Amino acid sequence: MRSLIMFRHGKSDWDAGDGNDLARPLSSRGRRSARTMGRFLAHGGQLPDRALTSPALRAEETLRLAMDAGGWNCEVISSEALYGGPAELLDELRDQPVHVEVLLIVGHEPTWSETVEILIGGGRVRMPTGAMARVELDLDSWVELGPGKGELAWLVHPRLIAKRGRPGEVN
């Protein structure tokens, strides 16, 4: 059994990055969400063996903040394939080594929602900024990954893990 945790980067700061999409950083809300989700993984015992991230600053920042806040670590690899579409992403996932059982990937919409839909064999999925989805895969090896091979175990938005107090406030 393999697990894929798909993490959409936190909310970005559209006023920063000098118009370069790859250089756009996280907003303060995006940073809070990344930390919240990093703690969520740690508290739930859902830690990855390896993480792949898009080369976009906001994705790399999301992963670093999540790891720091959750107090966990794993091998991290930046991959251009995570900045592309579902076909490129699936090819990259099929190339993962057999020892990786839980893989975390950090990237972008609409690729994340579309890929979840492909893996679970249909339906409609929406991944807002900062959200994570875990897809369980009954595979012996990542090479076997394909349409309909997965089951959505959960999809969590950082606002669901808000502090008690003000509605919508995120840790």
C-alpha positions in Angstrom: 0.0 0.0 0.0 1.3 3.4 -1.0 0.0 6.8 0.0 0.2 10.1 -1.9 -0.4 13.3 0.1 -1.1 16.2 -2.3 -0.5 19.6 -0.7 -1.5 22.7 -2.5 0.7 25.6 -1.7 -0.6 28.3 0.7 -2.1 31.5 -0.4 0.4 33.6 -2.3 1.2 37.3 -2.2 0.0 38.6 -5.6 1.7 42.0 -5.0 5.2 40.4 -4.7 7.5 38.5 -7.0 8.0 41.3 -9.7 5.4 39.6 -12.0 7.5 36.4 -12.1 5.1 33.5 -11.2 7.9 31.3 -10.0 9.2 34.0 -7.6 5.8 34.8 -6.0 6.0 34.2 -2.2 3.4 33.3 0.3 1.1 35.8 2.0 0.9 35.9 5.8 -2.3 33.8 5.5 -0.4 31.3 3.3 2.4 31.0 5.9 0.0 30.4 8.7 -1.8 27.7 6.7 1.5 26.0 5.8 2.4 25.8 9.5 -1.1 24.6 10.5 -1.0 21.8 7.9 2.6 20.8 8.9 1.4 20.3 12.5 -1.7 18.5 11.3 0.5 15.9 9.6 2.7 15.5 12.6 -0.2 15.2 15.1 -2.0 12.7 12.8 1.1 10.5 12.3 0.8 11.1 8.6 4.5 11.9 7.9 6.0 11.3 4.4 9.1 9.4 3.5 9.9 11.8 0.7 8.6 15.2 -0.5 8.6 16.6 -4.0 8.0 20.3 -4.5 7.4 22.5 -7.5 10.3 24.9 -8.0 7.9 27.9 -7.4 8.9 29.9 -4.3 5.4 29.6 -2.8 5.5 25.8 -3.0 9.0 25.5 -1.5 8.1 27.9 1.2 4.9 26.0 2.0 6.9 22.8 2.4 9.7 24.3 4.5 7.2 26.0 6.9 5.1 22.9 7.3 8.2 20.8 8.1 9.5 23.3 10.6 6.1 23.8 12.3 5.4 20.1 12.5 8.9 19.2 13.7 9.4 16.6 11.0 11.9 16.0 8.2 12.2 13.9 5.1 14.1 13.9 1.8 13.1 16.9 -0.3 13.4 17.1 -4.1 12.4 20.0 -6.3 10.9 19.0 -9.7 9.8 21.0 -12.7 7.2 18.3 -13.4 5.2 19.6 -10.4 4.8 22.9 -12.1 3.2 21.3 -15.2 0.0 19.4 -15.8 -1.4 16.0 -14.7 0.5 14.0 -17.4 3.9 15.3 -16.3 3.0 14.9 -12.7 2.0 11.3 -13.1 5.1 10.5 -15.0 7.2 12.0 -12.2 5.3 10.0 -9.6 5.8 6.7 -11.5 9.6 7.3 -11.2 9.6 7.3 -7.4 11.7 4.6 -5.8 10.0 1.5 -4.3 11.2 2.3 -0.8 9.0 5.4 -0.7 5.7 4.4 0.8 4.3 7.8 1.8 5.0 10.6 -0.7 4.1 14.2 -0.2 3.9 16.5 -3.2 3.5 20.3 -3.0 2.2 22.2 -6.0 -0.6 24.0 -7.9 -4.1 24.1 -9.2 -5.7 23.1 -11.4 -3.2 20.2 -11.6 -3.8 19.0 -8.0 -7.6 18.7 -8.3 -7.4 17.1 -11.7 -4.8 14.6 -10.6 -6.9 13.5 -7.6 -9.9 13.1 -9.9 -7.8 10.9 -12.3 -6.4 8.8 -9.5 -9.8 8.1 -7.8 -11.4 7.4 -11.2 -13.6 10.4 -11.5 -15.7 12.8 -9.5 -15.1 16.5 -8.8 -12.5 17.6 -6.4 -11.6 21.2 -5.4 -8.3 21.9 -3.6 -8.2 25.4 -2.2 -4.9 27.0 -1.2 -3.3 25.3 1.7 -5.4 22.1 1.4 -4.1 18.6 1.5 -5.6 15.4 0.1 -4.4 11.9 0.9 -4.9 9.2 -1.8 -4.4 5.6 -0.8 -3.0 3.5 -3.6 -3.0 -0.3 -3.6 0.3 -0.6 -5.5 3.4 -2.6 -5.1 5.4 0.0 -6.9 4.9 3.6 -8.1 5.3 2.4 -11.7 1.8 0.9 -11.5 0.2 4.3 -10.8 -2.6 5.2 -13.1 -6.3 6.3 -13.5 -8.7 4.8 -10.9 -5.9 3.2 -8.9 -6.6 5.3 -5.8 -9.1 6.0 -3.1 -9.5 9.4 -1.5 -8.8 8.9 2.2 -9.2 12.5 3.2 -9.2 16.1 2.0 -8.5 18.8 4.7 -8.5 22.6 4.4 -6.5 24.6 7.0 -9.6 26.5 8.0 -11.1 23.3 9.4 -8.2 23.2 11.8 -8.7 26.7 13.1 -8.0 27.9 16.7 -11.0 28.1 18.9 -12.0 31.7 19.0 -12.5 33.9 16.0 -14.2 32.0 13.1 -11.8 31.2 10.3 -8.6 32.0 12.3 -5.8 29.7 11.5 -2.9 28.8 13.8 
